């Protein structure tokens, strides 16, 4: 079995929501929710929080968790986990976003299982889109894969584009037309597994033109010839981007937990 660890990047100075990892959700800091749910993954040997902030570090340690202090200058979560992973004795690193308090342990296990394929440099997840407007929503990243489940491309655009169906449309009111076409659309779920050596290499590579255009870090991986294997999941998450998203998470917790 692959020796895997979860690293949760947690930056204090988020532009839209400063101090976000410490925001209370149902009485607990968000980073505690993410950490505790990640610890339930069966295939992860350890869970670490990588942060640039002493208060976040101390919060994790106080709850009995493992935390690693990293530089404040990192531009991306990938760079932060690469620094944290450098001296860790694990061959696979799973990046669980620090603003995903509803992450499912089974999602982490699914990504680790993908890395059993020696051809995969990275692993990630996709979920079937069932709401027609999501197909055209640039905030929902779409992914297309080959016959063996390896990513061909990720995009904020509508991929694949059904020329004979869409004909200039920017929205649909029903999935019926889509279903009749035989084409399924998938939303990318932003959890990543990396082979450690690939993670360290990617963190040293410059931003690619496609990555810069779409604002999608995973395109650096594809641009540089690395393969990303994708598994389908039935789970979804609610990311906390702004303070008002906390209410959505609390309503979910009140309903399903």
C-alpha positions in Angstrom: 0.0 0.0 0.0 1.2 3.5 -0.8 2.5 5.4 2.1 0.4 8.6 2.1 -0.1 11.7 4.2 -2.6 14.5 4.1 -1.4 18.1 4.2 -3.9 20.9 4.7 -2.6 24.3 3.6 -4.0 27.0 5.9 -3.1 30.6 5.1 -4.2 33.4 7.5 -4.2 36.3 5.1 -6.9 35.3 2.6 -7.9 38.4 0.6 -11.7 37.8 0.7 -11.8 36.3 4.2 -8.8 37.1 6.4 -8.3 34.6 9.3 -10.6 32.1 7.5 -9.1 28.9 9.0 -10.0 30.2 12.5 -13.6 31.2 11.7 -16.0 29.3 13.9 -18.4 26.8 12.4 -20.8 25.3 14.8 -18.6 26.4 17.6 -15.3 25.0 16.2 -12.6 26.6 14.1 -12.9 25.6 10.5 -9.4 24.1 10.4 -10.5 21.8 13.2 -13.4 20.5 11.1 -11.0 19.9 8.1 -8.4 18.2 10.3 -10.8 15.9 12.2 -12.6 14.8 9.0 -9.2 14.1 7.3 -8.0 12.0 10.2 -10.9 9.6 9.5 -9.4 8.6 6.2 -8.4 4.9 6.4 -5.5 5.1 4.0 -3.7 8.2 5.2 -0.9 7.5 7.6 -0.8 11.1 9.0 -2.5 14.5 8.7 -0.6 17.8 8.9 -1.6 21.4 8.7 0.8 23.6 6.8 0.4 27.3 7.9 2.1 30.6 7.9 0.4 31.8 11.1 1.3 31.1 14.8 -2.3 31.2 15.9 -3.4 28.6 13.4 -0.4 26.5 14.3 -1.2 26.7 18.0 -4.9 25.9 17.4 -4.0 22.7 15.6 -1.4 21.6 18.2 -3.9 22.4 21.1 -6.4 19.9 19.6 -3.6 17.2 19.4 -2.9 17.7 15.8 0.4 18.0 13.8 1.2 21.4 12.3 4.2 22.7 10.2 5.1 26.3 10.0 5.8 27.5 6.4 6.9 30.7 4.7 4.5 33.6 4.4 5.5 34.3 0.8 3.9 31.2 -0.9 1.6 32.2 -3.7 -0.3 28.9 -3.8 -1.4 26.1 -1.6 0.7 23.7 -3.7 3.8 25.7 -3.0 3.0 25.6 0.8 2.4 21.8 0.9 5.6 21.3 -1.2 7.6 23.0 1.5 5.9 21.1 4.3 6.3 17.7 2.4 10.0 18.1 1.6 11.3 16.2 4.7 8.3 14.0 5.4 8.8 10.2 4.9 5.7 9.7 2.6 5.6 8.8 -1.1 2.1 10.3 -1.7 0.9 13.7 -0.5 -2.8 14.5 -0.5 -3.7 18.2 -0.6 -7.0 18.8 1.2 -8.0 22.4 1.0 -8.2 24.2 4.3 -11.5 25.8 3.4 -13.3 22.4 2.9 -14.9 21.7 6.3 -17.2 19.0 4.8 -14.4 16.9 3.2 -15.4 13.3 3.2 -12.7 10.8 4.4 -13.8 8.5 1.5 -12.8 11.2 -0.9 -9.2 11.1 0.5 -9.1 7.4 0.3 -10.3 7.4 -3.3 -7.5 9.8 -4.3 -4.9 7.6 -2.5 -6.2 4.5 -4.3 -5.7 6.2 -7.6 -2.0 6.5 -6.9 -1.7 2.7 -7.0 -1.5 3.2 -10.8 2.2 3.7 -11.5 1.3 5.8 -14.5 -0.4 8.5 -12.4 1.7 11.4 -11.2 -1.4 13.0 -9.6 -4.9 11.9 -8.7 -8.1 13.8 -8.3 -11.9 13.5 -8.4 -14.9 14.4 -10.5 -18.6 14.5 -10.0 -21.4 14.2 -12.5 -23.1 17.5 -13.3 -26.9 17.3 -13.0 -27.8 21.0 -13.1 -27.8 22.4 -16.6 -26.7 25.9 -15.7 -23.5 24.4 -14.1 -22.3 23.3 -17.5 -21.9 27.0 -18.5 -20.8 28.3 -15.1 -17.1 29.4 -15.3 -16.9 29.1 -11.5 -17.5 25.3 -11.9 -14.4 23.7 -13.4 -15.1 20.9 -15.9 -12.9 18.0 -16.7 -12.8 15.5 -19.6 -10.9 12.2 -19.4 -9.7 9.5 -21.7 -10.9 5.9 -21.8 -8.6 4.9 -18.9 -9.6 7.8 -16.6 -6.7 10.1 -17.2 -7.4 13.8 -17.6 -7.3 15.3 -21.0 -8.1 18.9 -19.9 -9.7 21.0 -17.2 -11.5 24.2 -18.1 -13.9 26.8 -16.8 -15.4 26.7 -20.3 -18.0 24.2 -21.4 -16.1 21.0 -22.4 -17.0 19.2 -24.5 -18.9 21.8 -26.5 -21.9 20.1 -28.3 -22.0 22.2 -31.5 -25.3 20.8 -32.7 -27.0 21.2 -29.3 -25.8 24.5 -27.9 -25.8 26.5 -31.1 -24.8 29.7 -29.3 -26.8 29.1 -26.2 -25.3 30.2 -22.8 -27.6 28.2 -20.6 -30.0 25.2 -20.7 -33.3 24.8 -18.8 -33.2 21.0 -18.8 -30.7 18.1 -18.8 -33.0 16.1 -21.2 -31.2 17.3 -24.3 -27.8 16.6 -22.7 -28.9 13.1 -21.7 -30.1 12.3 -25.2 -26.7 13.3 -26.6 -25.0 10.6 -24.6 -22.4 13.0 -23.3 -21.9 13.3 -19.6 -20.5 16.4 -18.0 -18.3 16.3 -14.9 -17.4 18.9 -12.3 -13.8 18.8 -11.0 -13.6 18.3 -7.2 -10.4 20.1 -6.0 -8.7 17.5 -3.9 -5.3 16.3 -5.2 -2.9 13.4 -4.6 0.7 13.9 -5.7 3.7 11.6 -5.9 6.0 13.5 -3.6 8.8 13.9 -6.2 6.3 15.3 -8.7 4.9 17.8 -6.2 8.4 19.1 -5.4 9.1 19.3 -9.1 5.9 21.2 -9.9 6.5 23.7 -7.2 9.8 24.7 -9.0 8.3 25.0 -12.4 7.0 28.4 -13.8 3.3 29.1 -14.3 2.2 27.8 -17.7 0.3 29.8 -20.2 -2.8 27.6 -19.9 -2.6 27.8 -16.1 -2.4 31.6 -16.3 -5.3 31.8 -18.7 -7.7 29.6 -16.8 -6.4 30.2 -13.3 -6.1 26.5 -12.8 -3.0 25.1 -11.2 -3.6 21.6 -12.4 -2.9 22.7 -16.0 0.8 23.2 -15.0 0.8 19.4 -14.5 -0.7 18.6 -17.9 1.4 21.2 -19.7 4.6 19.6 -18.4 3.6 16.1 -19.5 2.5 14.6 -16.2 -0.6 12.3 -16.1 -3.5 13.0 -13.7 -5.8 10.1 -13.0 -9.4 11.0 -12.2 -12.0 8.9 -10.3 -15.8 9.6 -10.1 -17.3 10.4 -6.7 -20.8 10.9 -5.5 -19.7 13.3 -2.8 -19.6 17.1 -3.1 -18.3 19.7 -0.8 -19.1 23.3 0.2 -16.0 25.5 0.1 -15.9 28.5 2.4 -14.7 31.4 0.3 -16.6 34.2 2.1 -18.1 34.7 5.5 -21.6 34.1 4.2 -20.6 30.5 3.2 -20.4 29.5 6.9 -24.1 29.5 7.2 -24.4 27.0 4.3 -22.0 24.7 6.0 -23.8 25.0 9.4 -27.1 24.2 7.7 -25.6 21.1 6.1 -24.2 20.0 9.5 -27.6 20.6 11.2 -29.3 18.5 8.5 -26.9 15.6 7.9 -24.6 15.2 10.9 
